[in-house]
């Protein structure tokens, strides 16, 4: 949803023009049913044609009637163009599993569309983290997004999920829930792009986990879950007492740590603990000096739930998929890379602000003051590389993957932090993404790069898949 749509959502009025826009938004979603016959490449051609049509032709045929007042003033409607762009990206990314692209198109069309309708008519109770969104709108996004994704998934791949309809429904519900939560976050970027792509990646991973969830009923898993919960409860209370996290951070840390211990055991949890220790130490180091320069982490460096989820959510998903899919090694590497990238980002930022002599923007190489969004320094970069090597080496030492994987993890972390710096110098500077959104993207990019590199090596028989 674009910033203009957010403004409309807060008004609680479903005008005739807004209803027409939502009707078109959902009506176009019905075209997703044609992907079953079009296939990926003809479908991509149609999406590309729609981009041109919405950009150059539709405004001349009366399409401006669907524009909001702010769009009329700007002379363009970004959302109407980005909609087919999102569809094109979905088809290209998931061309081998076209039903995933169709399912996420359904979430984009019907989940987002119904969220707007319900939110503008019944959305009196606002979300605590985003007053521009309501509980009823977010719930509508999840319910209608789940239903649309499930129907389109089964329709686009006839026969593939015979006997697995309930499993497919659960996977679609999980992906739609992630999409609804991401869509509810306050950010300035149009979420037609990132939300369906990230949720689609989760859906694809979950579909590969079919048959792997029997482990949650096994005695060994239940014992591991209980032991992990006990350990994490003690550590969460200790971290709160030490003022490293606030109350919400302790609760989120307990859930994250318990999930990781349950699915990857103590080796996976050790990486989480190492990330937390490195990040907390880097944040506390020279805190007084950074606070005086207005560069320090807020709340005395204490981490909250939003920090924990932004940095750890990708790793938790990778841990679950490592235990439930046939691609245990690939997801273990992605798991380690998510934490290594987050650790590299934290260490690089904190050490660079404290000891960096010269800070530069990676986009222009122009010298800027320390703490500038996206700025990098030699000292901060070296600290980030060192942190990623520690996390990568630790993962190999505890047996999550072979030792060459440590280099792969560090390389993925470097790519992730570099991309994060470029985004920080552009979209974050303009206020389009906040720090938590940047941290989430940072760890996601690192995990995807590690998974992609590992899959490439596996394809060349240089690395086992499971």
C-alpha positions as CSV (number, residue, x, y, z in Angstrom):
1,X,0.0,0.0,0.0
2,X,1.4,3.4,-0.9
3,X,1.6,6.4,1.4
4,X,-1.5,7.8,-0.2
5,X,-3.4,4.6,0.5
6,X,-2.3,4.9,4.2
7,X,-3.7,8.4,4.3
8,X,-7.0,7.1,2.9
9,X,-7.1,4.2,5.4
10,X,-6.8,6.6,8.3
11,X,-9.8,8.5,7.2
12,X,-12.3,5.7,8.0
13,X,-14.3,6.6,5.0
14,X,-14.9,4.3,2.1
15,X,-15.7,6.8,-0.7
16,X,-17.1,5.8,-4.1
17,X,-13.7,6.6,-5.7
18,X,-11.9,4.5,-3.2
19,X,-14.3,1.6,-3.6
20,X,-13.8,1.8,-7.4
21,X,-10.1,1.6,-6.9
22,X,-10.3,-1.4,-4.6
23,X,-12.7,-3.1,-7.1
24,X,-10.2,-2.7,-9.9
25,X,-7.4,-3.8,-7.6
26,X,-9.2,-7.0,-6.8
27,X,-10.7,-7.5,-10.3
28,X,-7.2,-7.5,-11.8
29,X,-6.3,-10.2,-9.3
30,X,-8.7,-12.5,-11.1
31,X,-6.3,-12.6,-14.0
32,X,-4.0,-14.7,-11.7
33,X,-6.3,-17.7,-12.6
34,X,-5.0,-17.5,-16.2
35,X,-1.4,-18.3,-15.2
36,X,-2.4,-22.0,-15.2
37,X,-2.7,-21.7,-19.0
38,X,-0.4,-18.9,-19.8
39,X,2.7,-20.3,-18.2
40,X,5.6,-18.3,-16.9
41,X,7.0,-16.6,-20.0
42,X,3.7,-15.6,-21.6
43,X,2.5,-14.5,-18.2
44,X,5.6,-12.3,-17.8
45,X,5.0,-10.8,-21.2
46,X,1.5,-9.9,-20.2
47,X,2.7,-8.3,-17.0
48,X,5.3,-6.3,-18.9
49,X,2.6,-5.2,-21.3
50,X,0.4,-4.2,-18.4
51,X,3.2,-2.0,-17.0
52,X,3.4,-0.1,-20.2
53,X,-0.4,0.1,-20.5
54,X,-0.8,1.5,-16.9
55,X,2.1,3.9,-17.4
56,X,1.4,5.4,-20.8
57,X,-2.1,4.3,-22.0
58,X,-4.5,4.0,-19.1
59,X,-4.2,7.7,-18.0
60,X,-5.3,8.7,-21.5
61,X,-8.3,6.4,-21.4
62,X,-9.9,7.8,-18.2
63,X,-7.7,6.0,-15.8
64,X,-7.0,9.2,-13.9
65,X,-10.5,8.8,-12.4
66,X,-8.9,6.2,-10.2
67,X,-6.2,8.5,-8.9
68,X,-6.5,10.0,-5.5
69,X,-6.2,13.7,-4.9
70,X,-2.5,13.6,-4.0
71,X,-1.8,11.6,-7.1
72,X,-3.7,14.1,-9.2
73,X,-1.5,16.8,-7.8
74,X,1.6,14.9,-8.5
75,X,0.4,14.0,-12.0
76,X,1.2,10.3,-11.6
77,X,0.0,7.2,-9.7
78,X,2.9,5.1,-8.5
79,X,0.8,2.3,-7.0
80,X,-1.0,1.6,-10.3
81,X,2.3,1.1,-12.1
82,X,4.0,-0.9,-9.3
83,X,1.1,-3.4,-9.1
84,X,2.0,-5.1,-12.5
85,X,5.7,-4.6,-11.7
86,X,5.1,-6.8,-8.6
87,X,3.3,-9.4,-10.7
88,X,6.2,-9.5,-13.2
89,X,8.7,-10.0,-10.4
90,X,6.7,-12.7,-8.8
91,X,6.4,-14.6,-12.1
92,X,10.1,-14.2,-12.9
93,X,11.3,-15.2,-9.4
94,X,8.9,-18.2,-9.0
95,X,8.8,-19.3,-12.7
96,X,9.6,-22.9,-11.8
97,X,6.8,-22.9,-9.2
98,X,4.2,-20.7,-10.8
99,X,1.6,-21.6,-8.3
100,X,3.6,-19.6,-5.7
101,X,3.5,-16.6,-7.9
102,X,-0.3,-17.0,-8.4
103,X,-0.8,-17.4,-4.7
104,X,1.1,-14.3,-3.8
105,X,-0.7,-12.4,-6.5
106,X,-3.9,-13.4,-4.8
107,X,-2.6,-12.1,-1.4
108,X,-1.6,-8.8,-3.1
109,X,-5.0,-8.4,-4.8
110,X,-7.5,-9.7,-2.3
111,X,-5.6,-9.5,1.0
112,X,-4.6,-5.9,0.4
113,X,-7.9,-5.0,-1.2
114,X,-10.1,-6.3,1.6
115,X,-7.8,-4.9,4.2
116,X,-8.5,-1.4,2.8
117,X,-12.2,-2.0,2.7
118,X,-12.5,-3.4,6.2
119,X,-10.0,-0.9,7.6
120,X,-11.8,2.1,6.2
121,X,-15.2,1.0,7.3
122,X,-14.7,-0.8,10.6
123,X,-11.1,0.1,11.6
124,X,-11.7,1.9,14.9
125,X,-9.1,0.1,16.9
126,X,-5.6,0.9,15.7
127,X,-2.4,-1.1,15.8
128,X,-0.1,0.0,18.6
129,X,2.9,0.0,16.3
130,X,1.1,1.8,13.4
131,X,-1.8,4.2,14.1
132,X,-2.5,4.3,10.3
133,X,-3.6,0.6,10.4
134,X,-6.3,-1.2,12.3
135,X,-6.7,-4.7,13.8
136,X,-9.7,-5.4,11.6
137,X,-7.9,-4.4,8.5
138,X,-4.9,-6.6,9.3
139,X,-7.1,-9.5,10.2
140,X,-9.0,-9.1,6.8
141,X,-5.7,-9.0,5.0
142,X,-4.8,-12.4,6.6
143,X,-8.1,-14.1,6.2
144,X,-8.8,-13.1,2.6
145,X,-5.1,-13.3,1.6
146,X,-5.0,-16.9,3.0
147,X,-8.2,-17.9,1.1
148,X,-7.0,-16.4,-2.2
149,X,-3.5,-17.8,-1.9
150,X,-4.9,-21.3,-1.2
151,X,-7.4,-21.3,-4.0
152,X,-4.9,-20.0,-6.6
153,X,-2.2,-22.4,-5.4
154,X,-4.4,-25.5,-5.9
155,X,-5.8,-24.1,-9.2
156,X,-2.5,-23.2,-10.8
157,X,-0.9,-26.6,-10.1
158,X,-3.7,-29.1,-10.6
159,X,-2.9,-32.5,-9.0
160,X,0.3,-31.4,-7.3
161,X,-1.3,-31.0,-3.9
162,X,-3.8,-33.9,-4.0
163,X,-4.2,-35.2,-0.5
164,X,-2.1,-32.2,0.8
165,X,-4.9,-29.6,0.7
166,X,-4.8,-28.9,4.5
167,X,-1.0,-28.7,4.5
168,X,-1.1,-26.3,1.6
169,X,-3.7,-24.2,3.5
170,X,-1.5,-24.1,6.5
171,X,1.5,-22.9,4.4
172,X,-0.7,-20.3,2.7
173,X,-1.9,-19.1,6.1
174,X,1.6,-18.7,7.4
175,X,2.8,-16.8,4.3
176,X,-0.3,-14.5,4.4
177,X,0.2,-13.8,8.1
178,X,3.8,-12.7,7.4
179,X,2.5,-10.6,4.5
180,X,-0.1,-9.0,6.8
181,X,2.4,-8.2,9.5
182,X,4.9,-6.8,7.0
183,X,2.2,-4.7,5.4
184,X,1.2,-3.3,8.8
185,X,4.6,-1.9,9.5
186,X,5.1,1.8,9.2
187,X,7.4,2.6,6.2
188,X,7.4,4.9,3.3
189,X,8.0,2.5,0.5
190,X,5.2,1.0,-1.6
191,X,4.8,-2.5,-0.2
192,X,3.4,-4.0,-3.3
193,X,6.9,-5.1,-4.1
194,X,8.6,-6.4,-1.0
195,X,5.7,-7.9,0.8
196,X,4.6,-10.5,-1.8
197,X,8.2,-11.4,-2.7
198,X,9.3,-12.1,0.9
199,X,6.0,-13.9,1.7
200,X,6.4,-15.9,-1.5
201,X,9.9,-17.1,-0.4
202,X,8.4,-18.3,2.9
203,X,5.6,-20.1,1.1
204,X,8.0,-21.8,-1.2
205,X,10.2,-22.9,1.7
206,X,7.1,-24.2,3.6
207,X,5.9,-26.2,0.6
208,X,9.3,-28.0,0.5
209,X,8.7,-28.9,4.2
210,X,5.9,-31.3,3.4
211,X,6.5,-34.5,5.3
212,X,9.1,-32.9,7.6
213,X,6.7,-31.7,10.4
214,X,6.3,-35.2,11.9
215,X,9.4,-34.4,14.0
216,X,7.4,-32.0,16.2
217,X,5.5,-34.9,17.7
218,X,8.7,-36.9,18.4
219,X,9.8,-37.3,22.0
220,X,13.3,-36.0,21.2
221,X,11.9,-32.7,19.7
222,X,9.6,-32.2,22.7
223,X,12.4,-32.7,25.2
224,X,14.6,-30.3,23.2
225,X,11.8,-27.7,23.1
226,X,11.3,-27.9,26.8
227,X,15.0,-27.7,27.6
228,X,15.4,-24.8,25.2
229,X,12.4,-23.0,26.8
230,X,13.9,-23.4,30.3
231,X,17.3,-22.1,29.2
232,X,15.9,-19.2,27.3
233,X,13.7,-18.2,30.2
234,X,16.6,-17.9,32.5
235,X,18.7,-16.0,29.9
236,X,15.9,-13.6,29.1
237,X,15.4,-12.7,32.7
238,X,19.1,-12.3,33.1
239,X,19.4,-10.0,30.0
240,X,16.5,-7.9,31.3
241,X,18.1,-7.6,34.7
242,X,21.4,-6.6,33.1
243,X,19.5,-3.9,31.1
244,X,20.6,-5.4,27.8
245,X,17.0,-5.7,26.7
246,X,13.7,-4.2,27.8
247,X,10.6,-6.2,28.7
248,X,9.4,-6.7,25.1
249,X,12.9,-7.6,24.0
250,X,13.1,-10.2,26.7
251,X,9.8,-11.8,25.6
252,X,10.8,-11.7,21.9
253,X,14.2,-13.1,22.8
254,X,12.6,-16.0,24.7
255,X,10.4,-16.9,21.7
256,X,13.3,-16.6,19.2
257,X,15.7,-18.5,21.3
258,X,13.3,-21.3,22.1
259,X,12.3,-21.8,18.5
260,X,16.0,-21.9,17.4
261,X,16.9,-24.4,20.1
262,X,13.9,-26.6,19.3
263,X,14.7,-26.9,15.6
264,X,18.6,-26.6,15.4
265,X,19.5,-27.6,19.0
266,X,22.2,-26.0,21.0
267,X,24.5,-25.5,18.0
268,X,22.0,-23.1,16.4
269,X,21.3,-21.4,19.7
270,X,25.0,-20.8,20.2
271,X,25.1,-18.7,17.1
272,X,22.2,-16.7,18.4
273,X,24.0,-16.2,21.7
274,X,27.2,-15.2,20.0
275,X,25.3,-12.6,17.9
276,X,23.6,-11.2,21.0
277,X,26.9,-11.0,22.9
278,X,28.8,-9.4,20.0
279,X,26.0,-6.9,19.3
280,X,25.5,-5.9,22.9
281,X,29.2,-5.5,23.4
282,X,29.6,-3.4,20.3
283,X,26.6,-1.2,21.4
284,X,27.9,-0.8,24.9
285,X,31.4,0.0,23.9
286,X,32.1,3.7,24.2
287,X,28.4,4.3,24.8
288,X,28.9,7.6,26.7
289,X,31.0,9.0,23.8
290,X,28.4,7.9,21.2
291,X,25.6,9.3,23.3
292,X,27.3,12.6,23.6
293,X,27.6,12.7,19.8
294,X,23.9,11.6,19.5
295,X,24.9,8.4,17.7
296,X,24.1,5.9,20.5
297,X,21.3,3.3,20.5
298,X,18.2,4.7,22.2
299,X,17.1,3.5,25.7
300,X,20.6,3.1,26.9
301,X,21.4,0.5,24.3
302,X,18.6,-1.8,25.5
303,X,17.0,-3.8,22.7
304,X,13.3,-4.2,22.3
305,X,11.1,-6.7,20.5
306,X,11.2,-4.8,17.2
307,X,15.0,-5.0,17.3
308,X,14.9,-8.8,18.1
309,X,12.4,-9.6,15.4
310,X,14.1,-7.4,12.8
311,X,17.4,-9.1,13.3
312,X,16.3,-12.6,14.1
313,X,13.1,-13.4,12.2
314,X,14.9,-14.5,9.0
315,X,17.2,-16.8,11.0
316,X,14.2,-18.3,12.8
317,X,12.5,-19.2,9.5
318,X,15.8,-20.7,8.2
319,X,16.1,-22.8,11.4
320,X,12.6,-24.2,10.9
321,X,13.2,-24.9,7.3
322,X,16.6,-26.5,8.0
323,X,14.9,-29.0,10.2
324,X,11.8,-29.7,8.1
325,X,13.0,-29.7,4.5
326,X,15.5,-31.9,2.5
327,X,17.8,-28.9,2.2
328,X,19.2,-28.9,5.8
329,X,22.7,-27.7,4.9
330,X,21.6,-24.9,2.6
331,X,19.2,-23.5,5.2
332,X,21.8,-23.9,7.9
333,X,24.2,-21.8,5.9
334,X,21.4,-19.2,5.3
335,X,20.6,-19.3,9.1
336,X,24.3,-18.6,10.0
337,X,24.5,-15.9,7.2
338,X,21.4,-14.1,8.6
339,X,23.1,-13.7,12.0
340,X,26.5,-13.0,10.5
341,X,25.1,-10.3,8.4
342,X,23.2,-8.7,11.3
343,X,26.4,-9.0,13.5
344,X,28.5,-7.4,10.8
345,X,26.1,-4.6,10.4
346,X,25.9,-3.9,14.2
347,X,29.7,-4.2,14.7
348,X,30.5,-2.1,11.6
349,X,28.1,0.6,12.6
350,X,29.1,0.8,16.3
351,X,32.8,0.4,15.8
352,X,32.8,2.7,12.8
353,X,31.1,5.5,14.7
354,X,33.5,5.1,17.6
355,X,36.8,4.6,15.9
356,X,36.3,5.4,12.2
357,X,38.5,8.2,11.1
358,X,36.9,8.9,7.8
359,X,33.3,7.9,6.8
360,X,32.2,7.8,3.1
361,X,29.0,7.2,1.3
362,X,29.3,4.0,-0.9
363,X,27.1,5.6,-3.6
364,X,29.3,8.7,-4.2
365,X,32.4,8.1,-2.1
366,X,31.8,11.5,-0.6
367,X,33.2,12.1,2.9
368,X,30.4,12.5,5.5
369,X,30.2,12.7,9.3
370,X,30.2,9.4,11.2
371,X,26.7,8.1,11.8
372,X,25.3,9.3,8.5
373,X,22.9,6.8,7.0
374,X,24.7,4.3,4.8
375,X,28.2,5.7,5.6
376,X,31.1,3.2,5.8
377,X,34.6,3.4,7.1
378,X,37.7,1.2,6.9
379,X,37.6,0.5,10.6
380,X,33.9,-0.3,10.6
381,X,34.2,-2.5,7.6
382,X,37.0,-4.5,9.1
383,X,35.0,-4.9,12.4
384,X,32.0,-6.1,10.4
385,X,34.1,-8.7,8.5
386,X,35.7,-9.9,11.7
387,X,32.2,-10.3,13.3
388,X,31.0,-12.3,10.3
389,X,34.0,-14.5,10.4
390,X,33.5,-15.2,14.1
391,X,29.8,-16.2,13.4
392,X,30.7,-18.2,10.3
393,X,33.6,-20.0,12.0
394,X,31.5,-20.8,15.1
395,X,28.8,-22.4,12.9
396,X,31.4,-24.6,11.3
397,X,33.0,-25.4,14.7
398,X,29.7,-26.7,16.2
399,X,29.0,-28.8,13.1
400,X,26.2,-26.9,11.4
401,X,28.1,-27.1,8.1
402,X,31.6,-27.9,6.8
403,X,34.5,-25.4,7.4
404,X,34.4,-24.0,3.8
405,X,30.9,-22.8,4.7
406,X,32.4,-20.3,7.1
407,X,33.9,-18.4,4.2
408,X,30.6,-18.6,2.3
409,X,28.8,-17.2,5.3
410,X,31.3,-14.3,5.6
411,X,31.0,-13.5,1.9
412,X,27.2,-13.4,2.1
413,X,27.4,-11.1,5.1
414,X,29.7,-8.8,3.2
415,X,27.3,-8.6,0.3
416,X,24.4,-8.1,2.7
417,X,26.0,-5.2,4.6
418,X,27.2,-3.6,1.4
419,X,23.7,-3.6,-0.1
420,X,22.4,-2.3,3.3
421,X,24.9,0.6,3.1
422,X,23.7,1.5,-0.4
423,X,20.1,1.4,0.7
424,X,20.9,3.4,3.8
425,X,22.5,6.1,1.7
426,X,19.4,6.3,-0.5
427,X,16.0,5.1,0.7
428,X,16.7,5.4,4.5
429,X,18.1,8.9,4.1
430,X,14.9,9.9,2.5
431,X,12.9,8.4,5.3
432,X,11.4,5.6,3.2
433,X,12.7,2.8,5.5
434,X,13.4,2.9,9.2
435,X,16.3,1.2,11.0
436,X,14.3,-2.0,11.8
437,X,13.2,-2.4,8.2
438,X,16.8,-2.0,7.1
439,X,18.0,-4.6,9.6
440,X,15.3,-7.1,8.3
441,X,16.4,-6.5,4.7
442,X,20.0,-6.8,5.7
443,X,19.7,-10.2,7.2
444,X,17.3,-11.4,4.5
445,X,19.8,-10.5,1.7
446,X,22.6,-12.2,3.6
447,X,20.6,-15.4,4.0
448,X,19.5,-15.4,0.3
449,X,23.0,-14.8,-0.9
450,X,24.3,-17.7,1.3
451,X,21.5,-20.0,0.1
452,X,22.1,-19.1,-3.5
453,X,25.8,-19.6,-3.4
454,X,25.4,-22.9,-1.6
455,X,22.8,-24.1,-4.1
456,X,25.2,-23.1,-6.9
457,X,28.0,-25.1,-5.3
458,X,25.6,-28.0,-4.7
459,X,24.6,-28.0,-8.3
460,X,28.2,-28.4,-9.3
461,X,28.6,-31.3,-6.8
462,X,30.9,-29.1,-4.7
463,X,28.6,-29.2,-1.7
464,X,26.0,-31.7,-0.4
465,X,22.4,-30.5,-0.4
466,X,21.1,-32.1,2.9
